[in-house]
Amino acid sequence: MMAWLAINFHVLASTLRKLLRSPFSSFFSICVIGIALSLPTGIYVLFENLESLSKTFTGAPQISIFLAKDASPAEISEIGSRLKRNPLVKHSRFVSKDEALEAFKKDAEFSDIATSLGKNPLPDAFIVLSRENSAQTLESLHKAMQAWPKVEHVQLDSNWARRLDSFLKLGHIATVILALLFGLALVFITFNTIRLQILTQKDEIEVAKLIGATNTFIRRPFLYLGALQGLAGGIAAWFIIAAGLHFLNDAISELAQLYATHFVLSNLGARESLSFFFLSSCLGWLGAWLSVSRHLWEIS
């Protein structure tokens, strides 16, 4: 085991030295990989921030529960208790029919109509805010509340939530497609880079095969090279995205101030970043493995 670790550590160190001996070509290869990875990952980050913003959006739709006119105070209190116990309800407010009429009278457009009314035609109501603004959650609340006793009508405008959900789903699908395409691009970039390395060491590889070197022994340095390039490209992509978010946040902060709110675009979290680096390294390794395997198959 120790011998295996020593061999792999030696190969890794020599691969790093090889990358440092040609800094310009290595730098440009890493930049190309970083740009290819930053496009789908950046779109993913933007959609994740948009989804996070939608959950705390202050313009969320209100659910209006209009009660039957013969609802007693005890029955109204029971509905209020149900709303407080419901885990999907963030906030609820009772609006009596007298309060609603007073608000109606204060509206300049309808004040004359409200004053001319003989009696109050408005029902008691509850104004409800949901903890989540997804279309499914809103529809679930709407259906449940409509079945409560002494509830005459539940009004909900969730069209915007459906549109937002559809937009986010479309964005996630587009991100997956782009990730697959640019992931393949990373494999092809690494494949071509390793192929050029193999061509410069073609004679050395053939001699090594003649004296009994195994395919694993020949592959190892190229696999490390591909994995390191993929990892470096992933790190470069992370910094490209971070720089882009920095400039976007400058513009967003000015816009947020106009709406008296605060919102900052955030990059990948620690766990997501580590997963991203691991994935980029694996893609680089895959490109290298395909390139070396193709060459070994040709000379076998």
Summary of the structure (lengths in Angstrom):
residues: 300
radius of gyration: 31.2
end to end distance: 29.6
largest distance: 106.8
contacts: 866
relative contact order: 0.15
helix: 73%
strand: 8%
